[in-house]
Amino acid sequence: MYGRVLNETWASDGCYVGTVEVPAGLYLDFIEDLNKKTHGGVEITLLDQKNGKYGEEVTYKKLHTKLR
């Protein structure tokens, strides 16, 4: 487990969208693992912690395994 899932949903096009709070020390391992599982089909957006938003916004297609 890399972090805490803050919210998650499945988009109408089949994409998983989640916000995950990941410790800085696990960030690169988390990204590397997502890239392996999705064969590079992951989109990651770092959210601004100064505005009260924490974690990673992650979108990937056709991977039905939750991050927990």
SERO-4910 file (N, C-alpha, C, O; in steps of 0.05 Angstrom, whole numbers):
BEGIN
 pado doro    nc1    nc2    nc3   cac1   cac2   cac3    cc1    cc2    cc3    oc1    oc2    oc3
  Met    A     17    -23      0      0      0      0     18     25      0     36     27     16
  Tyr    A     12     43    -18     29     67    -21     19     91     -6     35    108      1
  Gly    A     -7     92     -1    -18    115     12    -47    112     18    -57     89     19
  Arg    A    -60    134     23    -88    133     30   -105    144      7   -100    166     -3
  Val    A   -125    128     -1   -144    137    -22   -163    157     -9   -178    149      9
  Leu    A   -164    181    -19   -181    202     -9   -208    202    -22   -229    207     -9
  Asn    A   -209    196    -48   -234    192    -63   -228    177    -88   -205    177    -98
  Glu    A   -248    164    -99   -245    149   -124   -272    146   -138   -293    147   -125
  Thr    A   -270    144   -164   -294    140   -180   -286    128   -207   -263    129   -215
  Trp    A   -306    117   -221   -302    107   -248   -316    126   -267   -340    131   -264
  Ala    A   -302    136   -286   -314    155   -306   -331    139   -326   -328    115   -328
  Ser    A   -348    153   -340   -366    140   -359   -351    126   -382   -361    108   -395
  Asp    A   -326    135   -387   -310    122   -408   -293     98   -398   -277     87   -413
  Gly    A   -297     90   -373   -283     67   -362   -257     74   -347   -244     56   -338
  Cys    A   -251     99   -346   -226    108   -332   -231    109   -302   -253    117   -293
  Tyr    A   -211    101   -287   -211    103   -258   -199    131   -251   -178    138   -262
  Val    A   -212    146   -234   -202    172   -225   -202    171   -195   -222    166   -182
  Gly    A   -178    176   -184   -175    175   -155   -156    196   -145   -139    205   -159
  Thr    A   -160    204   -120   -142    222   -107   -129    206    -84   -142    195    -67
  Val    A   -102    205    -85    -87    188    -66    -66    205    -52    -51    220    -65
  Glu    A    -65    203    -26    -45    217    -10    -21    198     -8    -24    176      4
  Val    A      2    205    -19     25    188    -20     48    202     -6     55    224    -13
  Pro    A     61    188     13     85    199     26    107    204      5    110    189    -14
  Ala    A    122    226      9    143    233    -11    163    211    -16    172    208    -38
  Gly    A    169    195      4    188    174      1    179    151    -16    195    135    -26
  Leu    A    153    149    -20    141    127    -36    132    137    -64    123    120    -80
  Tyr    A    134    162    -69    123    174    -93    134    161   -119    118    152   -136
  Leu    A    160    158   -121    172    147   -146    165    117   -149    159    109   -171
  Asp    A    164    102   -127    156     74   -128    127     72   -137    120     54   -153
  Phe    A    110     89   -127     82     90   -134     78     95   -163     63     81   -177
  Ile    A     91    115   -174     89    122   -202    100     99   -220     88     92   -240
  Glu    A    122     88   -212    134     66   -227    115     42   -228    112     29   -249
  Asp    A    103     35   -205     84     13   -204     60     18   -221     50      0   -235
  Leu    A     49     42   -220     25     49   -237     32     47   -266     16     36   -282
  Asn    A     56     56   -274     64     54   -302     67     25   -311     60     19   -334
  Lys    A     77      8   -294     79    -20   -301     52    -33   -304     47    -48   -323
  Lys    A     34    -28   -285      7    -40   -286    -10    -30   -309    -27    -45   -319
  Thr    A     -5     -6   -318    -21      6   -339     -7      7   -366    -17     17   -386
  His    A     17     -4   -366     34     -4   -391     38     25   -401     36     30   -425
  Gly    A     42     43   -382     47     71   -389     21     87   -394     23    110   -402
  Gly    A     -2     76   -389    -27     89   -394    -38    104   -370    -62    105   -366
  Val    A    -21    116   -354    -30    130   -330    -25    160   -334     -5    169   -346
  Glu    A    -44    176   -324    -41    205   -324    -41    215   -295    -60    209   -281
  Ile    A    -20    229   -287    -17    237   -259    -15    267   -258     -1    280   -273
  Thr    A    -30    279   -239    -30    308   -234    -24    312   -205    -39    303   -188
  Leu    A     -2    326   -199      4    333   -171    -14    356   -163    -15    376   -176
  Leu    A    -28    352   -141    -47    372   -131    -33    391   -113    -13    384   -100
  Asp    A    -43    416   -111    -31    437    -96    -38    434    -66    -62    438    -59
  Gln    A    -19    428    -49    -25    425    -21    -31    452     -7    -44    452     14
  Lys    A    -22    474    -18    -27    500     -6    -56    508     -7    -65    524      9
  Asn    A    -71    497    -26    -99    503    -28   -117    482    -15   -141    481    -20
  Gly    A   -105    466      3   -121    446     18   -126    421      3   -142    404     12
  Lys    A   -113    417    -20   -116    392    -35    -91    376    -31    -69    386    -34
  Tyr    A    -94    351    -26    -71    333    -20    -72    309    -38    -94    300    -45
  Gly    A    -49    298    -44    -47    272    -58    -42    274    -87    -33    295    -97
  Glu    A    -48    253   -101    -45    251   -130    -71    246   -143    -87    230   -133
  Glu    A    -76    259   -165   -100    253   -181    -91    234   -203    -73    240   -219
  Val    A   -102    210   -203    -92    189   -221   -115    180   -239   -136    173   -229
  Thr    A   -110    178   -265   -129    168   -284   -116    146   -301    -95    151   -312
  Tyr    A   -129    123   -303   -119    103   -321   -142     86   -331   -162     84   -318
  Lys    A   -138     75   -355   -159     61   -368   -156     31   -366   -134     20   -365
  Lys    A   -179     17   -363   -181    -12   -365   -164    -27   -345   -156    -49   -350
  Leu    A   -159    -15   -322   -146    -29   -300   -167    -30   -278   -172    -10   -265
  His    A   -178    -54   -273   -200    -57   -254   -190    -65   -226   -206    -73   -210
  Thr    A   -164    -62   -221   -154    -68   -195   -152    -42   -179   -140    -22   -188
  Lys    A   -165    -41   -156   -163    -17   -139   -135    -14   -128   -121    -34   -126
  Leu    A   -128     10   -120   -101     15   -110    -97      7    -81    -76     12    -70
  Arg    A   -117     -4    -68   -114    -11    -40   -102    -39    -37    -98    -48    -14
***
